[in-house]
Amino acid sequence: MVEERGGATVSEAPVRAARDLSLDINTAQIPRLKSLTGIGDHYAKKIVDGRPYHHRDELLTREILPEFIYCRIMDRLVAGQS
């Protein structure tokens, strides 16, 4: 039996934690984007101006971010669809 913690099972906790760390590039505001490693005013504005995104890798294919920056932060990015 799995112990309950605040409505979530223990086995769901890592999944929820990972989801909470994810940043949706379609909705995140500039200050939140700038909290990512390597993202300053310039790249944050490029990300916002390039919306909407269907996949996070469009930041590379559309030349929004250089590969070395994208590789550092890609695990934290999602491109949510509304």
C-alpha positions as CSV (number, residue, x, y, z in Angstrom):
1,M,0.0,0.0,0.0
2,V,1.3,3.5,-0.9
3,E,1.2,6.1,1.8
4,E,-0.8,9.3,1.1
5,R,0.8,12.7,1.5
6,G,-1.4,15.7,1.0
7,G,-3.7,14.0,-1.5
8,A,-0.8,12.6,-3.7
9,T,0.7,9.2,-3.4
10,V,4.4,8.9,-2.5
11,S,5.1,7.5,-6.0
12,E,3.5,10.5,-7.7
13,A,5.6,13.0,-5.7
14,P,8.7,13.0,-8.1
15,V,6.4,13.4,-11.1
16,R,4.6,16.4,-9.5
17,A,8.0,18.0,-8.5
18,A,9.3,17.7,-12.0
19,R,6.1,19.2,-13.4
20,D,6.4,22.1,-10.9
21,L,9.9,22.9,-12.2
22,S,8.8,23.0,-15.8
23,L,8.5,26.3,-17.5
24,D,5.9,26.7,-20.3
25,I,7.6,28.8,-23.1
26,N,4.2,29.8,-24.4
27,T,3.0,31.4,-21.2
28,A,6.0,32.3,-19.1
29,Q,6.6,36.0,-18.5
30,I,10.0,37.7,-19.2
31,P,11.1,37.7,-15.5
32,R,10.4,34.0,-15.2
33,L,12.3,33.3,-18.5
34,K,15.2,35.3,-17.2
35,S,15.5,33.0,-14.2
36,L,16.8,30.3,-16.5
37,T,20.6,29.8,-17.0
38,G,21.8,31.9,-19.9
39,I,18.6,33.7,-20.6
40,G,18.8,37.5,-20.3
41,D,16.6,40.3,-21.6
42,H,17.5,39.7,-25.3
43,Y,16.7,35.9,-25.3
44,A,13.7,36.3,-23.1
45,K,12.2,38.9,-25.5
46,K,13.0,36.6,-28.5
47,I,11.2,33.7,-26.8
48,V,8.1,35.9,-26.1
49,D,8.1,37.4,-29.6
50,G,8.4,34.0,-31.3
51,R,5.2,32.5,-29.7
52,P,3.4,30.3,-30.1
53,Y,5.5,27.1,-30.0
54,H,4.3,23.6,-30.7
55,H,7.5,21.9,-29.4
56,R,10.3,23.2,-27.2
57,D,12.9,22.3,-29.9
58,E,11.5,25.1,-32.0
59,L,13.7,27.4,-29.9
60,L,16.5,25.8,-31.9
61,T,15.0,25.2,-35.3
62,R,13.6,28.8,-35.4
63,E,17.0,30.1,-34.2
64,I,15.5,31.7,-31.0
65,L,18.3,30.3,-28.8
66,P,21.8,29.1,-29.6
67,E,22.3,25.4,-29.0
68,F,24.7,25.7,-26.1
69,I,22.1,27.7,-24.1
70,Y,19.2,25.4,-25.2
71,C,21.0,22.3,-24.1
72,R,21.5,23.7,-20.6
73,I,17.8,24.4,-20.0
74,M,15.8,22.1,-22.3
75,D,14.9,19.7,-19.5
76,R,13.0,22.5,-17.8
77,L,11.0,23.6,-20.8
78,V,7.6,22.6,-22.1
79,A,5.5,24.0,-24.9
80,G,2.0,23.8,-23.5
81,Q,-0.9,23.9,-25.9
82,S,-4.1,25.8,-24.9
